């Protein structure tokens, strides 16, 4: 067996995944699309709920906090479930939780309670946490270790398809295009129809989520009926299997830095997309639907970037490519800060292309050589997605104090700076002596 190269330089190209595993690979790869839908419909909900619940950008940013806290709190329980019962069981549980959360949108809209919607989003994200914890590790292990980054980038390339779908559905079916000025609001209040208008805007979110929940429930049944292969440590006899220990993970510097890098990356991604519509409207005064289509466009760029990166990794090491992309994004966000307006809109638009490879690459680099700690390590990296809960409220607060979405973009700029460091230096694998002896 050829020696693994941590830098990704290969003398030949092994198959992307193990033979005979086509159906499980397809079913699990589709999950990357499915969890991209609600996470990016949140960007639409932020704008919609600012309107229908008359809340500030800071309070609207709590949508992302509720969502990503689901990831933070459920990632380790998800890993424990899959460690005991396998990937398939964990994925089915995740899909059922996800589906249940979408169905909660109906009663939340009927009672018209913002907190109820936040709870529904938390349930959706709890299910998505199971999916991401299981699917990322499952795909990374479903074949030759030398192609784990390329395989994971391929599957992750379908995540932006879901992201685009979510934003496009939200723009078309959730946004009404009705944006009232102060005089029109006053007129509706005098006529006694303003509350009816707000209720109708709230109800617009129900149908897309019910349809999505139905599809997810059907997918859970498909996975339940499909035979899954045992990968890596699952193939070992139960009595011989080592599950690793959480405290061992702190002895892997590349893993610890990977957790930090993932926290900052997700913060940068979610923060940028959450407020991109507001950035466009603040500096170019476009209507919400036009701004929504711009957001859809930048997510298309994200998808193109993911497929492009997967191809380029055949010739360029993942670490080097991510480092270059991080530097480019730092410059683009700086342009968004310094030149708000159409120049800034275009610069922030392009960051999606260059951020596209970061999540799967950081994940794959972070879990390299963890051995029996792989599932637990993967779950902790998924926990770091809580960065998406922190960045939007932080950017909302910066806006409230500075009244500038451009200045708020300094948050993702700082994030990309650290990711560049991780790509070039922090991701180098250093296996502790104890772990090396345990894996021998």
Helices and strands as residue ranges (DSSP letters): H 22-52, H 57-85, H 87-111, H 114-141, G 145-147, H 148-156, H 159-169, I 170-174, H 182-191, H 194-203, H 206-224, G 232-235, G 238-240, G 246-251, H 253-284, H 288-312, H 318-338, H 342-355, H 358-366, G 371-373, H 374-383, G 384-386, H 387-402, H 405-408, H 410-421, I 422-426, H 433-439
